[in-house]
Amino acid sequence: MSDTKPATHLPDFTPVPRLRDRSNGWKPHVQRAFIEALADTGSVASACRAVNRSTHGAYNLRRQPGAEEFAAAWEAALDFGMKRIEDVAMDRALNGVEVPVYSYGQLVGTRISYNDRLLMFMLRNRAPERFAGSAAGPEGQRRAKAMNAIGTMELKRKKKEWRKEWEAEQARVTPAEVRASIERKVQDTLALMERNHSPRAWAAWQEYKRIRAEDAANGYRAQDDPDHPHYAKRTAPDDPAASHTENPIPLPPPHWQKRPPEPQQEKYPRKRTLKDDGWD
């Protein structure tokens, strides 16, 4: 094994010489700022956004003549960035991440989500002598252990616990909260209508709501309103006008529902011969 220790600081480098001094070009201070951002984020795209340059320009600069020291600083910055990414992943594996909880499209709270697979991955890579198998791989690296029967049972138990926690969180939503959520959506819809309609249309809408509330308070029914198209006139059984009609409807004949019996065919018709008397 090599005794080389990881670098503790970014190496100094000579910036790539440029033929033209452009305002949006890769000037020496821009190149150094890019390397520092790359060491902080571990992402080329994020580092380019930090210096307001394109990734295409960064990779093109790396291929230019005289970019050997810039490329070496690039690789060293990626090593720093990967260490930070590992630290973030380990922090998420240990402390979990806060995820939002929604109910009926509304944010009702948050919960902490843990990723045991991420935790085992980080442990197997940072402490392979304790969490990896004894057999070595083709390059001397230890292979990760597969999940045994006990680990599978533990995973199933954890899934049941997480499921119960999720169901308990869903059950915390009361009917009052649901009604309040619906009321908020109605108010939002009315506010949208107010913004998109003319004052005259909005005044007509308010008048319609007032009349509708007044009708509901008075117990209005369309079936009892002679002016309504759906009005149904009712007459008493002893009303003589009810039995008098200009064109009475004729009654159907007796036994109109009974049909004549259909002729039944023989299941196995009899074969006749020339000696039968039934021939005409």
KOLGU-124962 format. One line per 4 residues: for each residue x, y, z of C-alpha. Coordinates in nm, 3 decimals. Layout:
REM residues N
X:Y:Z ~ ...
This chain:
REM residues 280
0.000:0.000:0.000 ~ 0.107:0.352:-0.070 ~ 0.196:0.581:0.219 ~ 0.091:0.892:0.028
-0.129:1.111:0.247 ~ -0.423:1.297:0.100 ~ -0.366:1.662:0.018 ~ -0.477:1.912:0.279
-0.485:2.219:0.052 ~ -0.534:2.300:-0.315 ~ -0.214:2.314:-0.519 ~ -0.111:2.643:-0.674
-0.114:2.642:-1.053 ~ -0.032:2.862:-1.346 ~ -0.351:2.974:-1.522 ~ -0.403:2.872:-1.882
-0.278:3.155:-2.108 ~ -0.547:3.318:-2.321 ~ -0.492:3.491:-2.654 ~ -0.758:3.756:-2.598
-0.861:3.943:-2.287 ~ -1.241:3.915:-2.297 ~ -1.480:4.043:-2.034 ~ -1.657:3.705:-2.022
-1.347:3.495:-2.079 ~ -1.150:3.264:-1.853 ~ -0.921:3.517:-1.691 ~ -0.669:3.399:-1.428
-0.886:3.503:-1.133 ~ -1.185:3.329:-1.291 ~ -0.986:3.007:-1.328 ~ -0.879:3.016:-0.963
-1.236:3.090:-0.849 ~ -1.358:2.795:-1.056 ~ -1.107:2.557:-0.892 ~ -1.208:2.676:-0.545
-1.579:2.634:-0.622 ~ -1.509:2.288:-0.763 ~ -1.336:2.192:-0.439 ~ -1.633:2.318:-0.237
-1.910:2.153:-0.439 ~ -1.750:1.857:-0.620 ~ -1.965:1.946:-0.922 ~ -1.834:2.097:-1.245
-2.176:2.240:-1.329 ~ -2.209:2.405:-0.986 ~ -1.859:2.549:-1.009 ~ -1.935:2.692:-1.354
-2.250:2.853:-1.222 ~ -2.048:3.006:-0.938 ~ -1.818:3.187:-1.185 ~ -2.094:3.249:-1.444
-1.931:3.037:-1.712 ~ -2.048:2.740:-1.920 ~ -1.937:2.380:-1.869 ~ -1.848:2.364:-2.237
-1.603:2.649:-2.189 ~ -1.450:2.481:-1.882 ~ -1.381:2.153:-2.061 ~ -1.256:2.340:-2.367
-1.014:2.536:-2.147 ~ -0.884:2.212:-1.998 ~ -0.791:2.085:-2.347 ~ -0.594:2.395:-2.443
-0.211:2.394:-2.467 ~ -0.048:2.489:-2.137 ~ -0.343:2.363:-1.929 ~ -0.148:2.084:-1.758
-0.132:2.258:-1.418 ~ -0.496:2.367:-1.450 ~ -0.601:2.005:-1.518 ~ -0.398:1.883:-1.217
-0.563:2.144:-0.994 ~ -0.898:2.032:-1.139 ~ -0.837:1.671:-1.028 ~ -0.721:1.782:-0.682
-1.034:1.996:-0.643 ~ -1.252:1.698:-0.736 ~ -1.088:1.496:-0.458 ~ -1.177:1.769:-0.208
-1.529:1.786:-0.348 ~ -1.577:1.409:-0.320 ~ -1.476:1.422:0.045 ~ -1.742:1.684:0.108
-2.001:1.478:-0.078 ~ -1.912:1.177:0.139 ~ -1.952:1.390:0.452 ~ -2.295:1.508:0.338
-2.400:1.152:0.256 ~ -2.283:1.028:0.596 ~ -2.467:1.311:0.770 ~ -2.788:1.219:0.585
-2.742:0.851:0.665 ~ -2.698:0.922:1.038 ~ -2.937:1.211:1.095 ~ -3.185:1.153:0.813
-3.344:1.415:0.592 ~ -3.655:1.620:0.657 ~ -3.926:1.549:0.401 ~ -4.260:1.730:0.369
-4.590:1.557:0.448 ~ -4.891:1.648:0.236 ~ -5.259:1.577:0.293 ~ -5.519:1.654:0.027
-5.263:1.862:-0.159 ~ -5.177:2.077:0.145 ~ -4.854:2.079:0.347 ~ -4.942:1.958:0.697
-4.594:1.899:0.843 ~ -4.261:1.726:0.799 ~ -4.098:1.405:0.911 ~ -3.743:1.270:0.928
-3.666:0.996:0.674 ~ -3.372:0.760:0.729 ~ -3.195:0.558:0.462 ~ -3.040:0.244:0.610
-2.903:0.132:0.274 ~ -2.711:0.458:0.241 ~ -2.577:0.414:0.594 ~ -2.453:0.060:0.523
-2.297:0.177:0.196 ~ -2.105:0.450:0.374 ~ -1.992:0.217:0.653 ~ -1.872:-0.047:0.409
-1.668:0.211:0.220 ~ -1.528:0.403:0.517 ~ -1.467:0.102:0.742 ~ -1.429:-0.198:0.509
-1.229:-0.394:0.769 ~ -1.539:-0.409:0.992 ~ -1.836:-0.399:0.754 ~ -1.707:-0.579:0.442
-1.652:-0.948:0.373 ~ -1.323:-1.127:0.419 ~ -1.276:-1.210:0.051 ~ -1.083:-0.957:-0.154
-1.180:-0.839:-0.500 ~ -0.967:-0.834:-0.816 ~ -0.789:-0.513:-0.711 ~ -0.743:-0.605:-0.346
-1.063:-0.431:-0.236 ~ -1.297:-0.611:-0.005 ~ -1.639:-0.706:-0.137 ~ -1.946:-0.591:0.048
-2.141:-0.852:0.239 ~ -2.479:-0.956:0.107 ~ -2.784:-0.925:0.331 ~ -2.835:-1.243:0.530
-3.159:-1.387:0.671 ~ -3.136:-1.181:0.989 ~ -3.082:-0.863:0.791 ~ -3.380:-0.944:0.569
-3.603:-0.998:0.873 ~ -3.482:-0.674:1.028 ~ -3.556:-0.488:0.705 ~ -3.912:-0.626:0.697
-3.963:-0.523:1.058 ~ -3.840:-0.172:0.983 ~ -4.072:-0.144:0.685 ~ -4.371:-0.238:0.904
-4.269:0.025:1.161 ~ -4.231:0.290:0.892 ~ -4.569:0.194:0.749 ~ -4.737:0.232:1.088
-4.571:0.570:1.140 ~ -4.690:0.686:0.799 ~ -5.048:0.568:0.866 ~ -5.044:0.741:1.204
-4.934:1.064:1.039 ~ -5.212:1.033:0.782 ~ -5.470:0.970:1.057 ~ -5.380:1.295:1.230
-5.574:1.492:0.969 ~ -5.914:1.574:1.124 ~ -6.240:1.639:0.934 ~ -6.220:2.001:1.045
-5.882:2.035:0.874 ~ -6.026:1.880:0.556 ~ -6.318:2.125:0.558 ~ -6.081:2.413:0.622
-5.867:2.301:0.329 ~ -6.172:2.288:0.101 ~ -6.282:2.630:0.220 ~ -5.939:2.773:0.144
-5.954:2.631:-0.207 ~ -6.299:2.783:-0.259 ~ -6.176:3.121:-0.141 ~ -5.874:3.096:-0.371
-6.106:3.016:-0.663 ~ -6.326:3.315:-0.581 ~ -6.021:3.539:-0.558 ~ -5.909:3.413:-0.900
-6.255:3.487:-1.042 ~ -6.241:3.838:-0.897 ~ -5.910:3.904:-1.066 ~ -6.014:3.764:-1.407
-6.370:3.907:-1.434 ~ -6.494:4.258:-1.501 ~ -6.649:4.461:-1.217 ~ -6.992:4.417:-1.374
-6.957:4.038:-1.392 ~ -6.826:4.028:-1.034 ~ -7.124:4.237:-0.914 ~ -7.361:3.998:-1.093
-7.192:3.703:-0.923 ~ -7.232:3.864:-0.580 ~ -7.601:3.934:-0.651 ~ -7.649:3.572:-0.759
-7.500:3.448:-0.432 ~ -7.724:3.682:-0.232 ~ -8.042:3.565:-0.408 ~ -7.941:3.200:-0.375
-7.883:3.242:0.001 ~ -8.219:3.417:0.034 ~ -8.397:3.132:-0.150 ~ -8.227:2.873:0.070
-8.332:3.062:0.383 ~ -8.694:3.072:0.261 ~ -8.699:2.700:0.176 ~ -8.740:2.752:-0.197
-8.815:2.441:-0.407 ~ -8.831:2.435:-0.786 ~ -9.106:2.171:-0.781 ~ -9.340:2.415:-0.600
-9.273:2.719:-0.819 ~ -9.522:2.755:-1.110 ~ -9.277:2.987:-1.288 ~ -9.001:2.725:-1.287
-8.964:2.491:-1.589 ~ -8.940:2.192:-1.355 ~ -9.266:2.274:-1.177 ~ -9.482:1.961:-1.135
-9.854:2.032:-1.083 ~ -10.012:1.804:-0.829 ~ -10.388:1.740:-0.803 ~ -10.583:1.579:-0.524
-10.739:1.235:-0.581 ~ -11.094:1.373:-0.533 ~ -11.041:1.664:-0.772 ~ -11.289:1.628:-1.063
-11.043:1.799:-1.293 ~ -10.799:1.517:-1.233 ~ -11.032:1.255:-1.386 ~ -11.142:1.468:-1.682
-10.915:1.448:-1.986 ~ -10.986:1.541:-2.345 ~ -10.809:1.239:-2.495 ~ -10.820:0.952:-2.247
-10.549:0.693:-2.287 ~ -10.702:0.352:-2.381 ~ -10.635:0.065:-2.147 ~ -10.441:-0.233:-2.276
-10.636:-0.553:-2.352 ~ -10.663:-0.822:-2.085 ~ -10.376:-1.063:-2.057 ~ -10.164:-0.835:-2.273
-9.848:-0.954:-2.102 ~ -9.916:-1.320:-2.181 ~ -9.763:-1.449:-2.501 ~ -9.888:-1.747:-2.701
-9.685:-2.058:-2.643 ~ -9.418:-2.115:-2.897 ~ -9.419:-2.447:-3.080 ~ -9.168:-2.683:-2.930
-8.941:-2.873:-3.154 ~ -8.857:-3.234:-3.096 ~ -8.523:-3.281:-2.939 ~ -8.453:-3.587:-3.148
-8.683:-3.577:-3.460 ~ -8.811:-3.917:-3.569 ~ -8.692:-4.045:-3.902 ~ -8.970:-4.150:-4.138
-8.958:-4.426:-4.391 ~ -9.165:-4.501:-4.699 ~ -9.385:-4.743:-4.499 ~ -9.501:-4.473:-4.250
-9.871:-4.380:-4.265 ~ -9.801:-4.021:-4.187 ~ -9.693:-3.929:-4.537 ~ -9.945:-3.725:-4.741
